[in-house]
Amino acid sequence: MSSKSKVALVKGADIQEDVTRVFDLLGGVQNLIQKGSVVMLKPNAGHAEPPETSVCTNPEVIRAVIREVKKAEPKEIVIAEAAAIGCDTVECFEVSGIAKMAEEEGVECYDIKRDKDLVNVAVRGYRSNLDHIKLPRRLMEADHLINLPILKAHASMVFSGALKNIKGVVQDKVHMQMHQQNLTMAMMDVWSVCRADLNIMDAYRAASGYSPHMPVPIESNMILGSKDPVAIDRVACEVTGIDTSGVSYFTVAEEAGLGSYSMDQIEVVGQTIEECFKPMWIPYIGDMSKRWPEYDVRCDGACSSCQALLAINMEELKAVGEYDKNAGMTIVAGPKNEVPKDIPDEKIVLHGNCTKKYLKDHPNAYWILGCPPNEPALYLTVQRKETINGMGDQEDEIIRPCMKRDKPVWRDYVFKAAEEYYKEHPESK
């Protein structure tokens, strides 16, 4: 008997047929879901954006999963989510089209953030700052948890799939805690106490570009499925041309025993990677040190998350017309840099927890905490000449309003860059 992790990969034109085929390839819904059970579905519905943006899991993919799960005669099916920090889950359900679809299917939408009945779960052998995690009793007592991520590029993690999506089972207080130390390790700690038993990935219109806030959807027409979250994410990367050496959490996830990363340990069933291959534009993989010559960028030892954020923020400075005005500033990411003492502190931005040590020689530099930091914190710090990190009231009073203000020009900038990329790479469109 094969000990390899099985990943079902299906490319087609009918979402329901494709989802059914994925379940069949994994052994059939009656073998995966117990009769009379409570089934929780965890989509990605973290931001209030409509389905065509590819920010949230497509409601039609969720509908197809619901209809498939109904064949197993469960007692109850519930769609559960805790939206991103500062976002309202109910609004996200409504704007994404998930609430309307759920009503049509007779399924409840459950806001994890509003649940007061929490269980304080010990994280044995924790790797981040989370030794305990408060999770809803209702979620923990469900018989099945099906993880329903959408495949997308992601500014703070390079890409987002099954592993990252489980981050949305915690309330804002824990979510904020996760970002303050090491998000990758914290994600694995959440998985260790709240493990999905099945992952069905929406890769129908995958999100390329500067996702999650400014994605460029592509017609990829795929559904993936696996019990192994590491394996499904690896296959998703292979099928969209994402260089996994630039995704640091794979190694951590495999070390944590969450699944198989090596393609030698993964069996792809259904269609082949070659048959489904659809390259995706992800503009923040590769060497960042020479990409913005007008700035002194020092990023030795920066993880993939900080490199991705570096790219998105430097490009956003261009989009909002602040890039040339602030030329000559020193941007530091990663723990292996030399930062000469003669650089004036007011010209230095230190990005991330691992740059705190440079404050010893530059005590008045702008230090942005977080691992990784808040997504737009770097460009806002450069622009405003004050440290923006999302702490205190900054999220509501500065970050969200600035993102809303800059969204139109940023969108135009990103879609123009995407148009140029896909013109040069017609096989990707």
Secondary structure, DSSP 8 states (H G I E B T S, - for coil): ---SEEEEEEE-S-HHHHHHHHHHHTT-HHHHS-TT-EEEEEE---S---GGGTSS--HHHHHHHHHHHHTT--SEEEEEE--STT--HHHHHHHTTHHHHHHHHT-EEEEGGG---EEEEE-TT--SS-SEEEEEHHHHH-SEEEEE-EEEEETTTEEESHHHHGGGGS-HHHHHHHHHS-HHHHHHHHHHHS--SEEEEEEEEEEEEETTTEEEE----EEEEES-HHHHHHHHHHHHT--GGG-THHHHHHHTTS---SGGGEEEEES-HHHH------TT-S--TTS-TTSEEE-TT--HHHHHHHHHHHHHHHHTT-TGGGTT-EEEESSS----TTS-GGGEEEESGGGGGGGGT-TTSEEE-SSS--TTHHHHHHHHTS---STTTHIIIIIHHHHHHHHHHHHHHHHHHHHHHHHH-GGG-
